[in-house]
Amino acid sequence: MACFLVSAAEAVIVTAVEKGVEKKEMMEAEASGSTQVKELHIPLSRKLKWLSNMLWGGVVLLLFEHIWHGEVVPFFPFLTAMSDPADTAAMLGEMATVGVCMALLITIVWVIMCKAADVIVSRKTAADAQGQEV
């Protein structure tokens, strides 16, 4: 019914944090006087952008699915479950179970993806340091 709202809330928070981290990284790069980083690594702002894209993509797809099934409508109260108190309780239960599980799963996949990217980058850095091809 409204499980996508949990991921949307997380996406809003992650996007705000991403913009703050990106600004901080830019300020640090300007302060050091270097536009290029000597050490090869993936910046946190880029990793947060990955999470943001994954969350917003899921929100858009779920919103489309809920519109398709008539659970989200273009007039107030927008969520059909909000018109009846019994449906509202079911909607909140779905948000607490399905919505939270989906948001956690996306975040866990993102953590695994970041760890894998770090391993790949460190392998490439080690191979470059030894003068070998990857």
Contacts in CASP RR format, 6 or more apart in sequence:
PFRMAT RR
TARGET T0000
AUTHOR 0000-0000-0000
METHOD contacts of the structure
MODEL  1
MACFLVSAAEAVIVTAVEKGVEKKEMMEAEASGSTQVKELHIPLSRKLKW
LSNMLWGGVVLLLFEHIWHGEVVPFFPFLTAMSDPADTAAMLGEMATVGV
CMALLITIVWVIMCKAADVIVSRKTAADAQGQEV
1 66 0 8 1.000
1 71 0 8 1.000
1 79 0 8 1.000
1 80 0 8 1.000
1 81 0 8 1.000
1 87 0 8 1.000
1 90 0 8 1.000
1 91 0 8 1.000
1 94 0 8 1.000
1 95 0 8 1.000
2 66 0 8 1.000
2 71 0 8 1.000
2 79 0 8 1.000
2 81 0 8 1.000
2 91 0 8 1.000
2 94 0 8 1.000
2 95 0 8 1.000
3 62 0 8 1.000
3 94 0 8 1.000
3 95 0 8 1.000
3 98 0 8 1.000
3 99 0 8 1.000
3 102 0 8 1.000
4 58 0 8 1.000
4 59 0 8 1.000
4 62 0 8 1.000
4 63 0 8 1.000
4 66 0 8 1.000
4 99 0 8 1.000
5 95 0 8 1.000
5 99 0 8 1.000
6 95 0 8 1.000
6 99 0 8 1.000
6 100 0 8 1.000
6 102 0 8 1.000
6 103 0 8 1.000
7 55 0 8 1.000
7 58 0 8 1.000
7 59 0 8 1.000
7 62 0 8 1.000
7 99 0 8 1.000
7 102 0 8 1.000
7 103 0 8 1.000
7 106 0 8 1.000
8 55 0 8 1.000
8 59 0 8 1.000
10 55 0 8 1.000
10 103 0 8 1.000
10 107 0 8 1.000
11 52 0 8 1.000
11 55 0 8 1.000
11 56 0 8 1.000
11 59 0 8 1.000
14 48 0 8 1.000
14 51 0 8 1.000
14 52 0 8 1.000
14 55 0 8 1.000
15 52 0 8 1.000
15 56 0 8 1.000
17 48 0 8 1.000
18 45 0 8 1.000
18 48 0 8 1.000
18 49 0 8 1.000
18 51 0 8 1.000
18 52 0 8 1.000
20 45 0 8 1.000
21 44 0 8 1.000
21 45 0 8 1.000
21 48 0 8 1.000
22 45 0 8 1.000
25 43 0 8 1.000
25 44 0 8 1.000
25 45 0 8 1.000
29 35 0 8 1.000
29 37 0 8 1.000
37 43 0 8 1.000
39 125 0 8 1.000
40 121 0 8 1.000
40 124 0 8 1.000
40 125 0 8 1.000
40 128 0 8 1.000
41 118 0 8 1.000
41 121 0 8 1.000
42 114 0 8 1.000
42 117 0 8 1.000
42 118 0 8 1.000
42 121 0 8 1.000
47 110 0 8 1.000
47 114 0 8 1.000
47 117 0 8 1.000
50 110 0 8 1.000
50 113 0 8 1.000
50 114 0 8 1.000
51 106 0 8 1.000
51 107 0 8 1.000
51 110 0 8 1.000
54 106 0 8 1.000
54 109 0 8 1.000
54 110 0 8 1.000
55 103 0 8 1.000
55 106 0 8 1.000
58 106 0 8 1.000
63 72 0 8 1.000
66 72 0 8 1.000
67 73 0 8 1.000
70 80 0 8 1.000
71 79 0 8 1.000
71 80 0 8 1.000
71 81 0 8 1.000
72 78 0 8 1.000
72 79 0 8 1.000
72 80 0 8 1.000
73 79 0 8 1.000
73 80 0 8 1.000
77 83 0 8 1.000
79 91 0 8 1.000
80 87 0 8 1.000
81 87 0 8 1.000
81 88 0 8 1.000
81 90 0 8 1.000
81 91 0 8 1.000
82 88 0 8 1.000
82 91 0 8 1.000
123 134 0 8 1.000
124 134 0 8 1.000
127 133 0 8 1.000
127 134 0 8 1.000
128 134 0 8 1.000
END
